[in-house]
Amino acid sequence: MAGIVWALLAIVLVVWLIGLLADLAGNLIHLLLVIALVILIYQLVTGRRAV
C-alpha cells in the first residue's frame, strides 16, 4: 500500500511542476500539491515503511 502512496505522491508532484512551469490549471495544481504534502507528512509521522 505504501508503494502506491509514494507513486501517487510522485505523480502529483510531477503534475504540479508541469503546471507551475506551464501556468496551467492554477489553483487545482496547488490543491494537489497540498494533498501530496499531507500524504507525505502522514507517511513520515506514522513511520510506515515498505517491505
C-alpha positions as CSV (number, residue, x, y, z in Angstrom):
1,M,0.0,0.0,0.0
2,A,2.8,2.4,0.8
3,G,4.3,1.9,-2.7
4,I,1.0,3.1,-4.2
5,V,1.0,6.2,-1.9
6,W,4.6,7.1,-2.9
7,A,3.8,6.6,-6.6
8,L,0.8,8.9,-6.3
9,L,2.9,11.4,-4.5
10,A,5.5,11.4,-7.3
11,I,2.8,11.8,-9.9
12,V,1.1,14.7,-8.1
13,L,4.5,16.4,-7.7
14,V,5.4,16.0,-11.4
15,V,1.9,17.3,-12.5
16,W,2.4,20.2,-10.1
17,L,5.8,21.0,-11.5
18,I,4.4,20.9,-15.1
19,G,1.5,23.1,-14.1
20,L,3.8,25.6,-12.4
21,L,6.1,25.8,-15.4
22,A,3.2,26.0,-17.9
23,D,0.9,28.1,-15.7
24,L,-2.0,25.6,-16.3
25,A,-4.9,24.7,-14.1
26,G,-3.9,27.3,-11.5
27,N,-5.4,26.5,-8.1
28,L,-6.1,22.9,-8.8
29,I,-2.4,22.1,-9.1
30,H,-1.7,23.8,-5.8
31,L,-4.5,21.9,-4.2
32,L,-3.0,18.6,-5.4
33,L,0.4,19.7,-4.0
34,V,-1.1,20.3,-0.6
35,I,-2.8,16.9,-0.7
36,A,0.6,15.3,-1.7
37,L,2.3,17.1,1.2
38,V,-0.3,15.9,3.7
39,I,0.2,12.3,2.5
40,L,4.0,12.7,2.8
41,I,3.7,14.1,6.3
42,Y,1.3,11.3,7.3
43,Q,3.8,8.7,6.0
44,L,6.7,10.2,7.8
45,V,4.8,10.6,11.1
46,T,3.4,7.1,11.1
47,G,6.8,5.6,10.3
48,R,5.4,3.0,7.9
49,R,8.0,1.5,5.6
50,A,7.5,-0.7,2.5
51,V,8.9,-4.2,2.9
